């Protein structure tokens, strides 16, 4: 994480009505997802239970694992 990441996370605050730390986590997750897709090394799974962060992650197209709502079977399927 660097200053550029912090600045690039700011629009996510407004777009998704999330707090600054959630926006930074979301930005980093999106950046890592992009790197994984370009290198064809799989997909990122965002693990979160914060409802606004989960909603924002879904809106941005991330795979989400919410440990408060996801069954053990669903977790195993996501992690394959």
C-alpha positions as CSV (number, residue, x, y, z in Angstrom):
1,X,0.0,0.0,0.0
2,X,1.2,3.4,-0.9
3,X,0.0,7.0,-1.2
4,X,-1.4,6.3,-4.6
5,X,-3.5,3.5,-3.2
6,X,-4.9,5.8,-0.6
7,X,-5.8,8.5,-3.2
8,X,-7.4,5.9,-5.5
9,X,-9.6,4.6,-2.7
10,X,-11.2,8.0,-2.1
11,X,-13.8,7.7,-5.0
12,X,-14.9,4.3,-3.6
13,X,-16.0,6.1,-0.4
14,X,-18.5,8.2,-2.4
15,X,-19.5,5.5,-4.9
16,X,-20.4,2.9,-2.3
17,X,-21.0,5.0,0.8
18,X,-18.3,3.2,2.8
19,X,-15.8,4.4,5.3
20,X,-12.2,5.2,4.5
21,X,-10.7,2.0,5.8
22,X,-13.3,-0.2,4.0
23,X,-12.6,1.8,0.8
24,X,-8.9,1.2,1.1
25,X,-9.4,-2.5,1.7
26,X,-11.8,-2.6,-1.3
27,X,-9.3,-0.8,-3.5
28,X,-6.4,-3.1,-2.6
29,X,-8.7,-6.1,-3.2
30,X,-9.6,-4.8,-6.6
31,X,-6.0,-4.1,-7.5
32,X,-5.0,-7.6,-6.4
33,X,-7.9,-9.1,-8.3
34,X,-6.7,-7.3,-11.5
35,X,-3.2,-8.6,-11.0
36,X,-4.4,-12.2,-10.5
37,X,-6.6,-11.9,-13.7
38,X,-3.8,-10.6,-15.8
39,X,-1.4,-13.3,-14.7
40,X,-4.1,-16.0,-14.9
41,X,-3.4,-17.2,-11.4
42,X,-6.9,-17.5,-10.1
43,X,-9.4,-15.2,-8.4
44,X,-9.4,-13.2,-5.2
45,X,-12.0,-14.0,-2.5
46,X,-12.7,-11.1,-0.2
47,X,-13.5,-12.3,3.3
48,X,-15.7,-9.8,5.1
49,X,-18.8,-9.6,7.3
50,X,-19.3,-5.8,7.2
51,X,-22.5,-5.3,5.3
52,X,-21.5,-2.2,3.5
53,X,-18.1,-3.6,2.4
54,X,-19.8,-6.9,1.3
55,X,-22.3,-4.9,-0.8
56,X,-19.5,-2.7,-2.3
57,X,-17.4,-5.8,-3.1
58,X,-20.4,-7.5,-4.8
59,X,-21.0,-4.3,-6.8
60,X,-17.4,-4.2,-7.9
61,X,-17.6,-7.9,-9.1
62,X,-15.6,-9.5,-6.4
63,X,-16.2,-13.0,-5.0
64,X,-17.2,-12.5,-1.3
65,X,-17.0,-14.9,1.6
66,X,-19.0,-13.7,4.5
67,X,-18.2,-16.0,7.4
68,X,-21.3,-15.0,9.3
69,X,-23.6,-16.1,6.4
70,X,-21.7,-18.6,4.3
71,X,-22.1,-22.3,5.0
72,X,-19.1,-24.7,5.3
73,X,-20.1,-26.3,2.0
74,X,-20.2,-22.9,0.2
75,X,-16.8,-21.9,1.7
76,X,-15.2,-25.1,0.4
77,X,-16.6,-24.4,-3.1
78,X,-15.3,-20.8,-3.1
79,X,-11.8,-21.9,-2.1
80,X,-11.4,-24.6,-4.8
